[in-house]
Amino acid sequence: MPAPKRRRGRPRAGESDARERILAAAIDEFGELGYDGATMRGIAARAGVDSALVHHHFGTKADLFGETIGAPMRPDIALPDILAGPRNEVGERIVRYILETWEQPEVRRRGVALLRTAIGNKLTTPLLAGFLSRELLSRIALALDVADAELRASLVASQVAGLLIARYVLRLPALTEASVDELVVRVAPSVQRFLYD
């Protein structure tokens, strides 16, 4: 009697370590080729699995990268909803989304670890920069549709990164004591100006 057909991309019996092999291969691939140079097929080849299995376990390349670096949040997923609302509230929605997410203890713990690792690390700095450029900044720039859109998106990133580092890594007292609402009121206008003024 023939063996039952296996759905493409599903693990076979005895392939319980496939997810771990894929993750290890992804770390190597991203490390050697950077975010833009790494491919799902290349990662599958390194892991010795079908590329459909990589998609089965991890979804998109951004999902897989997020898993390899332990990304505590995925702003690239929230971004379409943030940009879809009223234009005059985009800055506020960006700042509120990020701060409210980072107020969750597990996100904050992993986020602080990621920021500390990424800043100045020869391997993780370009990987994180490539991910943010391709999955976040380019999407913001595309939505803005102006000549200096990439600069505007990068200014937003610099404002948000500075806020996260000062509040959660350096823990500057006035920033750690301020409420999310107060910070949104004070920071959102700058983000809004970078985007649209």
C-alpha positions in Angstrom: 0.0 0.0 0.0 1.5 3.4 -1.0 2.4 5.9 1.7 -0.2 8.7 2.0 0.7 11.8 0.0 2.4 14.6 2.0 1.3 18.2 1.5 4.0 20.2 0.0 6.0 22.1 2.7 4.7 20.0 5.6 7.3 18.2 7.7 7.8 14.5 7.2 8.0 12.1 10.1 11.4 12.3 11.6 11.9 15.9 10.5 11.1 17.4 13.8 14.4 19.3 13.8 13.7 21.0 10.5 12.6 24.2 12.1 15.8 24.5 14.1 17.9 23.7 11.0 16.1 26.4 9.1 16.6 28.9 11.8 20.4 28.0 12.1 20.6 28.3 8.3 18.9 31.6 8.3 21.3 33.0 10.9 24.2 32.0 8.7 22.6 33.3 5.5 21.6 36.6 6.9 25.1 36.9 8.5 26.9 36.2 5.3 24.7 38.0 2.8 22.8 40.6 4.7 19.1 41.0 4.8 18.8 42.0 1.1 21.1 39.3 -0.2 19.6 36.4 1.8 16.8 34.4 0.0 14.3 31.9 1.2 15.6 29.4 -1.3 19.2 29.9 -0.2 18.2 29.4 3.4 16.2 26.2 2.4 19.3 24.9 0.6 21.5 25.5 3.6 19.0 23.7 5.8 18.6 20.8 3.4 14.8 21.3 3.1 12.3 22.3 0.5 11.7 26.1 0.3 8.0 25.5 0.9 8.9 24.1 4.3 10.7 27.4 5.2 7.5 29.2 4.3 5.4 26.7 6.2 7.4 27.3 9.4 8.2 31.0 9.1 6.0 32.7 6.5 7.8 35.5 4.8 11.5 36.5 4.8 10.6 39.4 7.2 9.0 36.9 9.6 12.0 34.6 9.4 14.4 37.5 10.0 12.3 38.7 13.0 12.5 35.2 14.4 16.3 35.0 14.0 16.9 38.3 15.8 14.2 37.8 18.4 12.4 40.9 17.2 10.0 41.9 20.0 7.6 43.7 17.6 6.9 43.9 13.9 6.1 47.5 12.9 6.1 46.4 9.3 2.9 44.5 9.9 1.2 47.3 11.8 2.3 50.0 9.3 -0.5 49.6 6.7 -3.2 50.3 9.4 -1.2 53.2 10.8 -0.8 54.9 7.4 -4.4 54.2 6.4 -6.0 56.4 9.0 -6.4 60.2 8.8 -3.2 61.8 7.6 -3.1 64.5 10.3 -2.9 61.7 13.0 -0.2 59.5 11.5 2.6 60.9 13.7 0.5 60.3 16.8 -0.5 56.7 15.7 3.2 55.8 15.1 4.4 57.1 18.4 1.5 55.6 20.4 1.8 52.2 18.7 5.5 52.0 19.4 5.3 53.2 23.0 2.3 51.1 24.0 4.0 48.0 22.5 7.2 48.7 24.4 5.3 49.1 27.6 4.6 45.3 27.5 7.2 43.7 29.7 8.3 40.9 27.3 8.5 43.3 24.4 10.5 45.7 26.5 12.9 43.0 27.7 13.6 41.6 24.2 13.6 45.1 22.6 16.3 46.4 25.0 18.4 43.3 24.4 18.0 43.8 20.7 18.9 47.5 20.8 22.0 46.8 23.0 23.1 44.1 20.6 22.4 46.0 17.4 24.2 49.2 18.3 27.8 49.0 17.1 27.8 45.2 16.4 29.4 44.5 13.1 27.0 41.7 12.3 23.6 42.8 13.7 23.9 46.6 12.8 23.8 46.1 9.0 21.2 43.3 9.3 18.8 45.4 11.4 19.4 48.4 9.2 18.7 46.4 6.0 15.5 45.0 7.5 14.3 48.4 8.7 15.2 50.0 5.4 13.4 47.4 3.2 10.4 46.5 5.4 9.6 49.7 7.2 11.3 52.9 5.8 10.7 52.0 2.2 7.0 51.4 2.9 6.7 54.8 4.7 8.5 56.5 1.8 6.3 54.9 -0.8 3.2 56.0 1.1 4.5 59.6 1.2 5.2 59.8 -2.5 7.3 62.9 -2.4 10.9 63.6 -3.7 12.5 63.4 -0.2 10.4 60.6 1.1 13.4 58.4 2.1 14.9 61.2 4.2 11.5 61.9 5.8 11.1 58.2 6.7 14.7 58.1 8.1 14.1 61.2 10.2 11.0 59.4 11.7 13.2 56.4 12.4 15.8 58.5 14.1 13.3 60.2 16.3 11.7 56.9 17.4 15.0 55.1 17.9 16.3 58.0 20.0 13.2 57.9 22.1 13.4 54.1 22.7 17.1 54.2 23.6 16.6 57.2 25.9 13.5 55.8 27.7 14.2 52.0 27.8 18.0 51.6 27.5 19.6 54.7 29.1 16.5 55.1 31.3 16.8 58.9 31.5 14.7 59.7 34.6 12.3 62.3 33.1 11.6 60.0 30.2 11.0 56.9 32.2 8.7 58.8 34.6 6.6 60.4 31.8 3.4 58.6 30.8 2.9 57.3 27.3 0.2 59.9 26.7 2.5 62.7 27.7 5.3 61.4 25.4 2.8 61.0 22.5 1.7 64.6 22.9 5.3 65.9 22.9 6.9 63.6 20.3 4.1 63.0 17.8 4.2 66.6 16.4 7.9 66.1 15.4 7.1 62.8 13.7 4.2 64.4 11.9 6.3 67.3 10.7 9.0 65.0 9.4 6.4 63.1 7.4 4.3 65.9 6.0 5.7 69.4 6.4 
